[in-house]
Amino acid sequence: MVLTEEKINKNYMVWISQLKKYNCYSENLINNYGEKLRLASFAMNETSGGAYQGSLLKIVLFHLCAIANHINENAFGGEANNHPSLYVNKESLMKVLLLQHIAKADMFVSSSEQWKINKGMFYEFNSNLATPLKLGERSLFICSQCGITFTEEEYDAMRIIDKDDDKTNSFITPLAQLVKTANQMTAVEIYRT
């Protein structure tokens, strides 16, 4: 998929407006990472369905945030208030989802080898990073550099993407579980579309 420059710019402006709406906007983030985030890819290879310029913000906004919000409002909260103990604060949910993947702007670089590109491996890991921080950890680090703070539950939810265990954990917070589920469902959705 290819996004037009106009669509990339529009998604970037929508993302910024959402950061402001959910009280997690940082001028430092925009000044230091804005252009990289505007163009960043959500995934590394073509088979994922999310490896193209500008896909990061498109997928975060219109898949990840949308899926999580639909689950939170329609399954747990809203008028029916079906499962109030699982309903999470929307501002915390959106803050985590809007920022959780920002490290991909640093972690992914365009493939330089033609054979990789021919096989649909459009991006590769940036070998010039100083440390092997995982996605959630690096996103938290970037946020801390830019003055964005998190509650303990938000911090935990930001890092849930780094955890590989498939064990059921009754001690996980509803926020972390919803973030984890929304990420999994987003991966399925973008692959299938």
MIGUVEX-966636 format. One line per field, with one value per atom (N, C-alpha, C, CB): atom name; x, y, z. Coordinates in Angstrom, 1 decimal. Glycine has a CB too. Layout:
N
a	(CA|...)
x	(X|...)
y	(Y|...)
z	(Z|...)
***
This chain:
193
a	(N|CA|C|CB|N|CA|C|CB|N|CA|C|CB|N|CA|C|CB|N|CA|C|CB|N|CA|C|CB|N|CA|C|CB|N|CA|C|CB|N|CA|C|CB|N|CA|C|CB|N|CA|C|CB|N|CA|C|CB|N|CA|C|CB|N|CA|C|CB|N|CA|C|CB|N|CA|C|CB|N|CA|C|CB|N|CA|C|CB|N|CA|C|CB|N|CA|C|CB|N|CA|C|CB|N|CA|C|CB|N|CA|C|CB|N|CA|C|CB|N|CA|C|CB|N|CA|C|CB|N|CA|C|CB|N|CA|C|CB|N|CA|C|CB|N|CA|C|CB|N|CA|C|CB|N|CA|C|CB|N|CA|C|CB|N|CA|C|CB|N|CA|C|CB|N|CA|C|CB|N|CA|C|CB|N|CA|C|CB|N|CA|C|CB|N|CA|C|CB|N|CA|C|CB|N|CA|C|CB|N|CA|C|CB|N|CA|C|CB|N|CA|C|CB|N|CA|C|CB|N|CA|C|CB|N|CA|C|CB|N|CA|C|CB|N|CA|C|CB|N|CA|C|CB|N|CA|C|CB|N|CA|C|CB|N|CA|C|CB|N|CA|C|CB|N|CA|C|CB|N|CA|C|CB|N|CA|C|CB|N|CA|C|CB|N|CA|C|CB|N|CA|C|CB|N|CA|C|CB|N|CA|C|CB|N|CA|C|CB|N|CA|C|CB|N|CA|C|CB|N|CA|C|CB|N|CA|C|CB|N|CA|C|CB|N|CA|C|CB|N|CA|C|CB|N|CA|C|CB|N|CA|C|CB|N|CA|C|CB|N|CA|C|CB|N|CA|C|CB|N|CA|C|CB|N|CA|C|CB|N|CA|C|CB|N|CA|C|CB|N|CA|C|CB|N|CA|C|CB|N|CA|C|CB|N|CA|C|CB|N|CA|C|CB|N|CA|C|CB|N|CA|C|CB|N|CA|C|CB|N|CA|C|CB|N|CA|C|CB|N|CA|C|CB|N|CA|C|CB|N|CA|C|CB|N|CA|C|CB|N|CA|C|CB|N|CA|C|CB|N|CA|C|CB|N|CA|C|CB|N|CA|C|CB|N|CA|C|CB|N|CA|C|CB|N|CA|C|CB|N|CA|C|CB|N|CA|C|CB|N|CA|C|CB|N|CA|C|CB|N|CA|C|CB|N|CA|C|CB|N|CA|C|CB|N|CA|C|CB|N|CA|C|CB|N|CA|C|CB|N|CA|C|CB|N|CA|C|CB|N|CA|C|CB|N|CA|C|CB|N|CA|C|CB|N|CA|C|CB|N|CA|C|CB|N|CA|C|CB|N|CA|C|CB|N|CA|C|CB|N|CA|C|CB|N|CA|C|CB|N|CA|C|CB|N|CA|C|CB|N|CA|C|CB|N|CA|C|CB|N|CA|C|CB|N|CA|C|CB|N|CA|C|CB|N|CA|C|CB|N|CA|C|CB|N|CA|C|CB|N|CA|C|CB|N|CA|C|CB|N|CA|C|CB|N|CA|C|CB|N|CA|C|CB|N|CA|C|CB|N|CA|C|CB|N|CA|C|CB|N|CA|C|CB|N|CA|C|CB|N|CA|C|CB|N|CA|C|CB|N|CA|C|CB|N|CA|C|CB|N|CA|C|CB|N|CA|C|CB|N|CA|C|CB|N|CA|C|CB|N|CA|C|CB|N|CA|C|CB|N|CA|C|CB|N|CA|C|CB|N|CA|C|CB|N|CA|C|CB|N|CA|C|CB|N|CA|C|CB|N|CA|C|CB|N|CA|C|CB|N|CA|C|CB|N|CA|C|CB|N|CA|C|CB|N|CA|C|CB|N|CA|C|CB|N|CA|C|CB|N|CA|C|CB|N|CA|C|CB|N|CA|C|CB|N|CA|C|CB|N|CA|C|CB|N|CA|C|CB|N|CA|C|CB|N|CA|C|CB|N|CA|C|CB|N|CA|C|CB|N|CA|C|CB|N|CA|C|CB|N|CA|C|CB|N|CA|C|CB|N|CA|C|CB|N|CA|C|CB|N|CA|C|CB|N|CA|C|CB|N|CA|C|CB|N|CA|C|CB|N|CA|C|CB|N|CA|C|CB|N|CA|C|CB|N|CA|C|CB|N|CA|C|CB)
x	(0.8|0.0|0.9|-1.0|0.4|1.1|0.2|1.7|0.6|-0.2|0.3|-0.1|-0.6|-0.2|0.4|-1.4|1.2|1.8|0.7|2.7|-0.4|-1.5|-2.1|-2.6|-2.3|-2.8|-1.9|-3.2|-0.6|0.4|0.4|1.8|0.3|0.2|-1.1|0.3|-2.2|-3.4|-3.4|-4.6|-2.9|-2.8|-1.9|-2.2|-0.9|0.1|-0.7|1.3|-1.4|-2.2|-3.3|-2.8|-3.9|-4.9|-4.3|-5.7|-3.1|-2.4|-2.0|-1.1|-1.5|-1.2|-2.4|-0.5|-3.5|-4.8|-5.2|-5.9|-5.0|-5.4|-4.4|-5.3|-3.1|-2.2|-2.7|-0.8|-3.1|-3.6|-4.9|-3.8|-5.8|-7.1|-6.9|-7.9|-6.0|-5.8|-4.6|-5.5|-4.3|-3.3|-1.9|-3.9|-1.4|-0.1|0.7|-0.2|0.4|1.1|2.4|0.3|3.5|4.8|5.4|5.7|5.6|6.3|7.7|6.5|8.4|9.7|9.6|10.3|8.5|8.3|8.1|7.1|7.3|7.1|8.4|5.9|9.1|10.3|11.4|10.8|11.5|12.6|12.3|13.0|11.1|10.7|9.6|10.3|9.0|7.9|8.0|7.6|9.0|9.2|9.4|10.4|10.2|10.4|9.1|11.5|8.3|7.0|6.0|6.4|6.0|5.1|5.3|5.3|6.5|6.8|7.0|8.1|7.0|7.4|6.5|7.5|7.1|6.3|5.9|7.2|4.7|4.2|4.9|2.7|5.2|5.8|7.0|4.8|7.7|8.9|8.8|10.0|7.8|7.7|6.3|8.2|6.3|5.1|4.0|5.4|4.3|3.3|2.5|4.0|3.0|2.3|1.1|3.2|1.2|0.2|0.4|-1.2|1.5|1.7|3.1|1.5|3.7|5.1|5.1|6.1|4.8|4.9|5.0|3.6|5.5|5.7|4.4|6.4|4.5|3.3|2.3|2.6|2.6|1.7|1.6|2.1|2.7|2.6|1.4|3.9|1.3|0.3|-1.1|0.5|-1.2|-2.4|-3.0|-2.3|-2.1|-2.5|-2.8|-1.5|-2.0|-2.3|-3.6|-1.1|-3.9|-5.1|-6.4|-5.0|-6.3|-7.5|-7.7|-7.5|-6.8|-6.9|-6.8|-5.9|-5.6|-5.3|-6.2|-3.8|-6.2|-7.1|-8.5|-6.8|-8.9|-10.3|-10.8|-10.6|-10.0|-10.3|-10.4|-9.3|-9.4|-9.4|-10.6|-8.1|-10.9|-12.1|-13.4|-12.1|-13.5|-14.8|-14.9|-14.7|-13.9|-14.0|-14.3|-12.6|-13.6|-13.8|-15.2|-12.8|-15.7|-17.0|-18.1|-17.1|-18.0|-19.1|-19.2|-19.0|-18.0|-18.1|-18.0|-16.9|-17.3|-17.2|-17.9|-15.7|-18.1|-18.7|-19.9|-17.7|-20.0|-21.1|-22.4|-21.2|-23.5|-24.8|-25.1|-25.9|-24.7|-25.0|-24.2|-24.8|-23.0|-22.1|-22.0|-22.6|-21.7|-21.7|-20.7|-21.5|-19.5|-18.4|-17.6|-17.5|-18.2|-17.6|-16.2|-18.5|-15.9|-14.6|-13.5|-14.6|-13.9|-12.9|-12.8|-13.3|-13.8|-13.8|-12.6|-15.1|-11.9|-10.7|-10.9|-9.4|-10.1|-10.2|-9.8|-9.3|-10.6|-10.3|-9.1|-11.5|-8.8|-7.7|-6.4|-7.7|-6.4|-5.2|-5.0|-5.3|-6.1|-6.1|-5.5|-7.5|-6.1|-5.6|-4.2|-6.6|-3.8|-2.4|-1.5|-2.3|-1.7|-0.8|-0.8|-1.3|-1.9|-2.0|-1.4|-3.4|-1.6|-1.0|0.5|-1.6|1.1|2.5|3.3|2.8|2.6|3.3|4.2|2.3|3.9|4.7|5.7|3.8|5.8|6.6|8.1|6.5|8.6|10.0|10.3|10.4|9.3|9.5|10.1|8.2|9.9|10.5|12.0|9.9|12.5|14.0|14.4|14.4|13.6|14.0|14.0|13.1|13.1|13.0|13.7|11.6|14.5|15.1|14.9|16.7|14.8|14.6|15.7|14.5|15.3|16.2|17.1|15.5|18.3|19.2|19.6|20.5|19.3|19.7|18.6|20.2|18.8|17.7|17.1|18.3|17.8|17.2|16.2|18.3|16.5|15.5|14.2|16.1|14.4|13.3|12.4|13.7|13.1|12.4|11.6|13.4|12.1|11.3|10.3|12.3|10.1|9.1|9.6|7.9|10.9|11.4|11.9|12.6|10.9|11.1|11.9|9.8|11.8|12.5|13.3|11.5|14.4|15.2|15.5|16.5|16.0|16.3|17.5|16.6|17.4|18.5|19.6|17.9|20.7|21.9|22.7|22.8|22.3|23.0|22.5|23.0|21.5|21.0|21.9|19.6|22.0|23.0|22.7|23.1|21.4|21.0|20.0|20.5|19.8|18.8|17.4|19.3|17.0|15.7|14.6|15.4|13.6|12.5|11.5|11.7|10.5|9.6|9.0|8.5|8.3|7.7|8.7|6.9|9.8|10.8|11.4|12.0|11.7|12.2|11.2|12.7|9.9|8.9|8.8|7.5|8.9|8.9|10.1|8.8|11.2|12.4|12.3|13.7|11.8|11.5|10.6|11.0|9.5|8.5|9.2|7.3|10.0|10.6|11.6|11.4|12.3|13.1|12.3|13.9|11.1|10.2|9.3|9.4|9.4|8.6|7.2|8.5|7.0|5.7|5.7|5.2|4.8|4.9|3.7|4.8|3.8|2.8|2.5|3.2|1.2|0.9|1.5|-0.7|1.5|2.1|1.3|2.0|0.0|-0.8|-0.5|-2.3|-0.4|0.0|1.4|-0.1|2.3|3.7|3.7|4.6|2.9|2.8|2.2|2.0|1.2|0.5|1.4|-0.8|2.2|3.2|4.2|4.0|4.5|5.5|4.9|6.3|3.6|3.0|3.3|1.4|3.6|3.9|5.3|4.0|6.1|7.4|7.4|8.4|6.3|6.2|5.7|5.2|6.5|6.2|5.3|7.5|5.1|4.4|2.9|4.5|2.4|1.0|0.2|0.9|0.8|0.1|-1.0|1.1|-2.1|-3.2|-2.8|-4.5|-2.9|-2.5|-3.6|-1.2|-4.2|-5.3|-4.9|-6.0|-3.6|-3.1|-2.9|-1.9|-3.0|-2.8|-3.9|-2.8|-3.5|-4.6|-5.5|-3.9|-6.7|-7.6|-7.0|-8.9|-6.3|-5.7|-4.6|-5.0|-3.7|-2.6|-3.2|-1.7|-4.3|-4.9|-5.6|-5.9|-6.3|-6.9|-5.9|-7.8|-4.8|-3.8|-3.2|-2.7|-2.9|-2.3|-3.3|-2.0|-4.6|-5.6|-5.7|-6.9|-5.8|-6.0|-4.8|-6.1|-3.6|-2.4|-2.5|-1.1|-2.9|-3.1|-4.1|-3.4|-5.3|-6.3|-5.9|-7.6|-5.2|-4.7|-3.8|-4.0|-2.9|-2.0|-2.8|-1.0|-3.8|-4.7|-5.4|-5.7|-6.0|-6.8|-5.9|-7.4|-4.7|-4.0|-3.4|-2.8|-3.1|-2.7|-3.8|-2.2|-5.0|-6.2|-6.7|-7.3|-6.4|-6.9|-5.7|-7.4)
y	(-1.2|0.0|1.2|0.0|2.2|3.5|4.6|3.8|5.4|6.6|7.8|6.7|8.6|9.9|10.8|10.6|11.8|12.7|13.5|13.7|13.8|14.5|13.6|14.8|12.3|11.4|11.3|10.1|11.2|11.1|12.3|10.9|13.5|14.7|14.9|15.9|14.4|14.5|13.6|14.1|12.4|11.4|12.0|10.1|12.6|13.3|14.3|13.9|15.2|16.2|15.7|17.2|14.6|13.9|13.3|12.8|12.7|12.1|13.2|11.4|14.4|15.5|16.0|16.6|16.1|16.5|15.5|16.7|14.2|13.2|13.3|11.8|13.5|13.7|14.9|14.0|16.0|17.1|16.8|18.3|16.1|15.7|14.9|15.0|14.0|13.0|13.4|11.6|14.7|15.2|14.6|15.2|14.2|13.6|14.2|12.1|15.4|16.2|16.7|17.3|16.7|17.2|17.9|16.1|19.2|20.0|19.3|21.5|18.9|18.2|17.0|17.8|16.2|15.0|15.4|14.2|16.4|16.8|17.4|17.8|18.2|18.8|17.8|19.9|16.8|15.9|14.7|15.4|14.3|13.0|13.2|12.0|14.4|14.6|14.1|16.0|14.5|14.1|12.6|14.8|12.0|10.5|9.8|10.1|10.3|9.7|9.8|10.3|11.0|11.2|10.2|12.6|9.8|8.9|7.4|9.3|7.1|5.8|4.7|5.8|3.5|2.3|1.6|1.4|1.0|0.2|-1.2|0.0|-1.7|-3.1|-3.1|-4.1|-4.2|-4.3|-5.0|-5.0|-5.9|-6.7|-6.6|-8.1|-6.8|-6.7|-7.6|-6.9|-8.8|-9.8|-9.4|-11.2|-8.5|-8.1|-7.2|-7.3|-6.5|-5.6|-4.2|-6.1|-4.0|-2.7|-2.1|-2.7|-2.5|-2.0|-1.0|-3.2|0.2|1.2|2.6|1.2|3.5|4.9|5.5|5.8|5.9|6.6|5.6|7.3|4.3|3.3|3.4|2.0|3.8|3.8|4.6|4.4|5.8|6.7|6.2|8.1|5.8|5.3|4.2|4.9|3.2|2.0|2.3|0.9|3.1|3.4|4.1|4.3|5.1|5.8|5.1|7.1|4.4|3.9|2.4|4.2|1.7|0.3|0.1|-0.5|0.4|0.1|0.9|0.5|2.2|3.0|2.7|4.5|2.5|2.2|0.9|2.2|-0.1|-1.4|-1.4|-2.5|-0.8|-0.7|0.1|-0.1|1.2|2.0|1.3|3.3|0.5|-0.2|-1.3|-0.9|-2.0|-3.0|-2.4|-3.8|-1.4|-0.7|-0.2|0.4|0.5|1.2|0.2|2.3|-0.7|-1.6|-2.9|-2.0|-3.4|-4.6|-4.4|-5.5|-3.3|-3.1|-2.0|-2.9|-0.9|0.3|0.7|1.4|2.0|2.5|2.4|1.7|2.5|2.5|1.2|2.7|0.1|-1.2|-1.4|-2.3|-0.9|-1.0|-2.5|-0.2|-3.3|-4.8|-5.3|-5.4|-4.8|-5.3|-4.2|-6.3|-3.5|-2.3|-2.5|-1.6|-3.6|-3.9|-4.0|-5.1|-4.2|-4.3|-3.0|-5.4|-2.1|-0.8|0.1|0.0|0.7|1.5|2.9|0.9|3.8|5.2|5.5|6.0|6.1|6.3|7.2|7.0|8.2|9.0|8.2|10.2|7.3|6.4|5.5|5.7|4.9|4.0|4.6|3.4|5.8|6.4|6.9|7.6|7.4|7.9|6.8|8.4|5.6|4.5|4.0|3.3|3.9|3.5|4.5|3.2|5.8|6.8|6.8|8.1|6.4|6.5|5.2|7.2|4.1|2.8|2.4|1.7|2.8|2.3|3.4|1.9|4.5|5.6|5.3|6.8|4.3|3.9|3.3|2.9|2.9|2.3|3.3|1.7|4.6|5.6|5.6|7.0|5.1|5.0|3.6|5.4|2.6|1.2|0.6|0.4|1.1|0.6|1.6|0.4|1.1|1.9|1.1|2.1|1.9|1.3|0.3|2.4|-0.8|-1.8|-1.2|-3.1|-1.5|-1.0|-2.0|-0.4|-3.3|-4.4|-4.8|-5.6|-4.8|-5.0|-6.4|-4.9|-7.4|-8.7|-8.7|-9.8|-8.0|-7.9|-7.2|-7.2|-6.1|-5.4|-6.3|-4.1|-7.0|-7.9|-9.0|-8.6|-9.4|-10.4|-9.7|-11.2|-8.4|-7.7|-7.3|-8.6|-7.4|-7.0|-5.5|-7.9|-4.6|-3.2|-2.4|-2.5|-3.0|-2.3|-3.3|-1.6|-2.8|-3.7|-2.9|-4.1|-3.6|-3.0|-2.1|-4.1|-1.0|0.0|-0.5|1.4|-0.7|-1.2|-0.1|-2.0|1.1|2.2|2.7|3.4|1.9|2.3|1.9|1.6|2.7|2.4|1.2|3.6|0.9|-0.2|-1.1|0.3|-2.3|-3.2|-3.1|-4.7|-1.9|-1.7|-2.3|-0.2|-2.9|-3.4|-2.2|-4.5|-2.5|-1.4|-0.6|-2.1|-1.2|-0.5|0.3|-1.4|-0.4|0.3|1.5|-0.7|1.4|2.5|3.6|2.0|3.3|4.3|5.0|3.6|4.3|5.0|5.9|3.9|5.4|6.2|7.5|5.5|7.4|8.6|9.6|8.2|9.0|9.8|10.5|9.0|9.8|10.4|11.6|9.4|11.4|12.5|13.7|11.9|13.5|14.6|15.1|14.1|14.6|15.2|14.6|16.6|13.5|12.8|11.8|12.1|11.9|11.0|10.1|11.8|9.0|7.9|7.6|6.7|7.1|6.5|5.1|6.5|4.5|3.1|2.2|2.6|2.3|1.4|1.7|1.5|2.9|3.3|2.8|4.9|3.0|2.5|1.0|2.8|0.2|-1.2|-1.5|-1.8|-0.8|-1.1|-0.7|-0.2|0.3|0.6|-0.6|1.9|-1.2|-2.3|-3.7|-2.4|-3.8|-5.1|-5.7|-5.0|-4.8|-5.2|-6.0|-4.0|-5.8|-6.4|-7.8|-5.5|-8.2|-9.4|-10.5|-9.3|-11.6|-12.7|-13.8|-13.3|-13.8|-14.9|-14.9|-14.8|-16.2|-16.3|-16.8|-17.3|-16.8|-17.3|-16.3|-17.4|-16.9|-16.1|-15.5|-16.9|-14.2|-13.6|-12.8|-12.7|-13.3|-12.6|-11.3|-13.5|-11.1|-9.9|-8.8|-10.2|-9.0|-8.0|-7.0|-8.6|-5.7|-4.7|-4.7|-3.3|-4.3|-4.2|-3.3|-3.7|-2.3|-1.4|-2.2|-0.2|-2.9|-3.6|-4.8|-4.2|-5.4|-6.5|-6.0|-7.3|-4.9|-4.3|-3.8|-3.1|-3.2|-2.8|-4.0|-2.0|-5.0|-6.3|-6.9|-7.3|-7.0|-7.5|-6.7|-7.7|-5.4|-4.5|-4.6|-3.0|-4.7|-4.9|-6.2|-4.9|-7.3|-8.6|-8.5|-9.7|-7.9|-7.8|-6.9|-7.3|-5.9|-5.0|-5.8|-3.8|-6.6|-7.4|-8.3|-8.2|-8.9|-9.8|-9.0|-10.5|-7.9|-7.0|-6.5|-5.9|-6.0|-5.4|-6.5|-4.6|-7.7|-8.8|-9.3|-10.0|-9.3|-9.8|-8.8|-10.2|-7.5|-6.6|-6.2|-5.3)
z	(0.0|0.0|0.0|1.2|-0.7|-0.7|-0.3|-2.1|0.7|1.1|0.4|2.7|0.0|-0.6|0.5|-1.3|0.0|0.9|1.7|0.2|1.0|1.6|2.7|0.6|2.5|3.5|4.7|2.9|4.4|5.5|6.4|4.9|5.7|6.5|7.3|5.5|6.7|7.4|8.6|6.5|8.5|9.6|10.7|9.2|10.3|11.3|12.1|10.6|11.4|12.1|13.0|11.1|12.6|13.4|14.7|12.6|14.5|15.6|16.6|15.1|16.1|17.0|17.8|16.2|17.1|17.7|18.8|16.7|18.6|19.5|20.8|18.9|20.5|21.7|22.5|21.1|21.9|22.7|23.4|21.8|22.7|23.3|24.5|22.3|24.5|25.6|26.5|25.1|26.5|27.4|27.5|28.8|26.3|26.2|25.1|26.0|24.7|23.7|24.3|23.1|23.5|24.0|22.8|24.5|22.9|21.9|21.6|22.3|22.6|22.4|21.6|23.8|21.8|21.0|19.5|21.4|19.2|17.9|17.3|17.8|18.0|17.5|17.2|18.5|18.1|18.0|17.2|19.4|17.1|16.4|15.3|17.4|15.3|14.4|13.0|14.4|12.3|10.9|10.8|10.3|11.6|11.6|11.9|12.6|12.9|13.2|12.0|14.5|11.4|10.3|9.2|9.7|8.9|7.8|8.3|7.1|9.6|10.1|9.6|11.6|9.6|9.2|10.5|8.3|10.5|11.6|11.7|11.5|10.5|10.5|9.5|10.0|9.5|8.7|7.4|9.5|7.3|6.0|5.4|6.3|4.1|3.3|3.8|1.9|4.2|4.6|5.8|4.8|6.6|7.8|7.4|8.7|6.2|5.8|6.3|6.3|7.0|7.6|7.4|9.1|6.3|6.1|4.9|5.8|5.2|4.1|4.8|3.2|4.1|4.6|5.1|3.5|6.4|7.0|7.6|5.9|7.6|8.1|9.7|7.7|10.3|11.8|12.3|12.4|11.9|12.5|11.9|12.1|10.7|10.1|10.9|8.7|11.2|11.9|13.4|11.8|14.0|15.4|15.5|15.9|14.7|14.8|14.4|13.9|13.2|12.6|12.8|11.2|13.4|13.8|15.3|13.0|15.8|17.2|18.1|17.5|18.0|18.9|18.7|18.7|17.4|17.1|17.7|15.6|17.6|18.1|19.6|17.7|20.3|21.7|22.3|22.2|21.6|22.0|21.8|21.2|20.7|20.5|21.6|19.1|21.9|22.9|24.3|23.0|24.6|25.9|26.1|26.1|25.1|25.2|25.0|24.2|24.0|23.6|24.5|22.2|24.9|25.7|27.2|25.3|27.6|29.0|29.6|29.3|28.9|29.4|28.6|29.5|28.3|27.5|28.3|26.2|27.5|28.1|28.9|27.1|28.3|29.0|30.2|28.0|30.3|31.4|31.8|32.6|30.8|31.0|32.0|29.7|31.9|32.8|33.4|31.9|34.3|34.8|35.5|35.9|35.9|36.5|35.4|37.4|34.2|33.1|32.3|32.2|32.5|31.8|32.2|32.0|31.3|31.6|31.2|30.9|31.9|31.7|30.2|32.7|29.5|28.0|27.8|27.4|28.7|28.5|28.7|29.5|29.6|29.8|28.7|31.1|28.2|27.1|25.8|26.8|25.5|24.3|24.4|23.9|25.5|25.8|25.5|27.2|26.1|25.9|24.4|26.7|23.8|22.4|21.4|22.0|21.7|20.8|20.9|21.1|22.0|22.2|22.2|23.5|22.3|22.6|21.4|22.7|20.2|19.0|18.5|17.9|19.2|18.6|18.4|19.5|19.2|19.0|17.7|20.1|17.0|15.6|14.7|15.0|15.0|14.1|14.2|14.6|15.3|15.5|15.2|16.9|15.5|15.5|14.0|16.3|13.2|11.8|10.8|11.4|10.0|8.9|7.6|9.1|6.5|5.2|4.8|4.1|4.2|3.8|2.7|3.3|2.7|1.7|0.6|2.3|1.0|0.0|-0.8|0.8|-2.2|-3.1|-2.9|-4.5|-2.6|-2.4|-1.3|-2.2|-0.2|0.9|0.4|2.1|-0.3|-0.8|-1.8|-1.6|-2.6|-3.6|-2.8|-4.5|-1.6|-0.8|0.1|0.0|0.0|0.8|2.2|0.9|2.4|3.7|3.5|4.1|3.6|3.3|4.4|3.0|5.6|6.7|7.5|7.7|8.2|9.0|10.3|8.3|11.3|12.6|12.4|13.6|13.1|13.1|13.9|13.6|13.3|14.0|14.7|13.0|14.5|15.1|16.5|14.2|17.0|18.3|19.4|18.6|20.5|21.5|22.4|22.4|22.5|23.4|22.8|24.8|23.2|22.7|23.4|22.7|23.7|24.3|23.4|24.7|24.1|23.3|23.0|24.1|22.2|21.7|22.8|20.9|23.8|24.8|25.7|25.7|26.0|26.8|26.0|27.1|24.8|24.0|23.8|22.6|23.7|23.6|24.9|23.2|26.0|27.3|27.5|28.4|27.0|27.1|26.3|26.6|25.1|24.3|25.0|22.9|25.5|26.2|27.4|26.7|28.2|29.3|28.9|30.1|27.8|27.3|26.9|26.1|26.5|26.0|27.0|24.8|28.3|29.4|29.5|29.2|28.9|29.0|30.1|27.6|31.1|32.3|32.2|33.6|33.0|33.0|34.5|32.2|34.7|36.0|36.0|36.2|37.1|37.2|36.2|38.6|36.2|35.3|33.8|35.6|33.5|32.1|31.7|31.9|32.6|32.4|32.1|33.6|33.0|32.8|31.4|33.9|31.0|29.8|28.6|29.7|28.7|27.7|27.4|28.0|28.5|28.4|28.1|29.7|28.1|27.9|26.5|28.0|25.6|24.2|24.2|23.3|25.2|25.3|25.9|26.1|26.5|27.2|26.2|28.4|26.2|25.3|25.9|24.9|27.2|27.8|27.4|29.4|27.2|26.9|28.1|25.7|29.2|30.4|30.8|31.6|31.3|31.8|33.1|31.9|33.3|34.5|35.1|34.3|36.2|36.8|37.5|37.8|37.6|38.2|37.2|39.0|36.0|35.0|35.1|33.5|34.9|35.0|33.7|35.1|33.9|32.7|31.6|33.1|31.9|30.9|30.1|31.6|30.8|30.1|29.3|31.2|29.8|29.0|27.8|29.9|27.9|26.7|25.7|27.1|26.1|25.2|24.5|26.0|25.3|24.7|23.6|25.8|24.0|23.1|21.9|23.8|22.0|20.9|19.9|21.3|20.5|19.6|18.8|20.4|19.5|18.8|17.7|19.8|18.0|17.0|15.9|17.7|16.2|15.1|14.1|15.7|14.7|13.8|12.9|14.7|13.5|12.7|11.6|13.6|12.0|11.0|9.9|11.7|10.2|9.1|8.2|9.6|8.7|7.9|6.9|8.8|7.5|6.7|5.7|7.6|5.9|4.9|4.0|5.6)
***
